[in-house]
């Protein structure tokens, strides 16, 4: 592999990582706060300190997964699945604004379900082009499924 190809690959990896991590910025802006503290929550809710660790790890894994697909097939062949990747990042970013920013638990649940469908579809497409990419997306799909159940439980307890 020549230097130009290595540089291009590094720049692409950096771009995919930054894109993925950017989806987490609404979560930094829209914090739980006192409104969230007053909500009835299930006893199986993980501790608050765990969420930033899990999400940061997942965003990094997502970025690497997208980069692996790009490396395997590029934008022309992988354009549809990489477009789904960007779409699921948008749905991911919207959730914090809807739930914590707007206090719309039910609408956030709808967003979370849409996100889960998009993540599973993206992961399946990634798997088709790069099995390691599909594997990297699997913990994300599992965490979003858990988030859907958590969102549902909070919605049901606070209607």
Rosetta blueprint (number, residue, H / E / L):
1 X L
2 X L
3 X H
4 X H
5 X H
6 X H
7 X H
8 X H
9 X H
10 X H
11 X H
12 X H
13 X H
14 X H
15 X H
16 X H
17 X H
18 X H
19 X H
20 X H
21 X H
22 X H
23 X L
24 X L
25 X H
26 X H
27 X H
28 X H
29 X H
30 X L
31 X L
32 X L
33 X H
34 X H
35 X H
36 X H
37 X H
38 X L
39 X L
40 X L
41 X L
42 X L
43 X L
44 X L
45 X L
46 X L
47 X L
48 X H
49 X H
50 X H
51 X H
52 X H
53 X H
54 X H
55 X H
56 X H
57 X H
58 X H
59 X H
60 X H
61 X H
62 X H
63 X H
64 X H
65 X H
66 X H
67 X H
68 X H
69 X H
70 X H
71 X H
72 X H
73 X H
74 X H
75 X H
76 X H
77 X H
78 X H
79 X H
80 X H
81 X H
82 X H
83 X H
84 X H
85 X H
86 X H
87 X H
88 X H
89 X H
90 X H
91 X H
92 X H
93 X H
94 X H
95 X H
96 X H
97 X H
98 X H
99 X H
100 X H
101 X H
102 X L
103 X L
104 X L
105 X H
106 X H
107 X H
108 X H
109 X H
110 X H
111 X H
112 X H
113 X H
114 X H
115 X H
116 X H
117 X H
118 X H
119 X H
120 X H
121 X H
122 X H
123 X H
124 X H
125 X H
126 X H
127 X H
128 X H
129 X H
130 X L
131 X H
132 X H
133 X H
134 X H
135 X H
136 X H
137 X H
138 X H
139 X H
140 X H
141 X H
142 X H
143 X H
144 X H
145 X H
146 X H
147 X H
148 X H
149 X H
150 X H
151 X H
152 X H
153 X H
154 X H
155 X H
156 X H
157 X H
158 X L
159 X L
